[in-house]
Amino acid sequence: MGFLEARFGAVYSDKPGHPPLPTRLMAGLAILKHMHDLSDEGLSERWIENPYFQLFCGEEFFQHKPPFDRSSLTRWRQRMGEEKLVALIQESLNVATRTGAAKPADFSKVIVDTTVQPKAVAFPIDAKLMHRARERLVRLAKKHGVVLRQSYERVGKYALIAHQRYAHTKQFKRANRALRTLGAYLGRVTRDIVRKIKGDAELKRVFAEPLSLAWKVREQRQNQRGRKVYSLHAPEVECIGKGKAHRPYEFGVKVSVATTLHRSRGGQFIAHVKALPGNPYDGHTLGVVVPDMQAQIGANLERIVGDRGYLSAMRSIVATATTPRPSTGSRSISPARNGASPQRSNASYAAAPRSNRASAISNPSTAWAATTSPTPPATPPTRFWPPPATTSADCWPGWRSFCAPGSPPSSRPPNRSSTTALSHNPRSSRTTGAASQRLAQGKCVSRRSRPEG
């Protein structure tokens, strides 16, 4: 805990006030919160009834009252910030290597992906946002003694209820009329506040952010491009669509997570976590994530595995590599085990677009690992489409055969969805007679397909 106390103690001061809580207690609570996916209230309740939680946080005797409040966790996170909380990951990886749960070589090969860290916000609706923005402005005006001409508390509530009822019964013209009424109430309150605080620098500073959010909420439209306000208490929340069937849109912030490629003795460890505000493209995040990850774990990365979202960034890494290896067949930074070029399956090749089938370097269907060799392989991988030639009458009618060049071209292509290359799986072939003899002589490459008819 000496490392954590040195990092976290830098933000504390000796000014008069409540003494700070122990570092081990707050660090242990932060770890338990994310391990068990608990809220601040749930963590406080679980900490009281679980003696293992108390022992993990440094307590020597069982406590019947928590020494912290749920708001203490919020203030501690705000005081620490993202840079200080990274020390928790560094200390956990350091303990794992000291105890033998992981080896330093395990962190040289990682998997990088992005996800969404959701924020606890209500589903954004224009009517609710306008109503809440007006309520916040009226409340703030009463707090600072700004007398408004009208607060619209009663009629604003009725307009919100009317909009919800009309929208529920699919009377959208009436619902839009109620929505315009809510926008008019919000505009009147904001203009009244601007007139009342004119010339007062202190009140302008107090009302600057609420007025800005209110104007954005009132002027934004459903199909507009760019940033929008989805929550007034958390304006940094973004709408992110990851293509999930059960959750088309998520409201939060994009996060990059890197884990070890192979499972270590103590499990699979998280090597790096970083928030990416602004919803950047996945391929544009490697330039920030990779140097930060190397500085955090203290080692150079040998291999990075990612999905197709990182394909363009990894190709740029390949193009800018300065130390090419003589072996050009492997797709990883480490040299290939057998020195052979990776083969592509028939299913992944058939699923690829036609524009990519003629390229010498094929794209994998699930992952793509970076390589330091900027040159393509000397011999292209084996491809099963298009065939060299077409049907021959000497082959068995139950099979569709593509014989050697010189046969007349066929007018109908094979059925690629159910074909199987017999020459690559001789045990499963059922050819007999003339067809098997032609296969043995190398004159015909056959595929099985549905019989025509």
Summary of the structure (lengths in Angstrom):
residues: 453
radius of gyration: 31.8
end to end distance: 76.1
largest distance: 99.8
contacts: 1167
relative contact order: 0.08
helix: 45%
strand: 11%
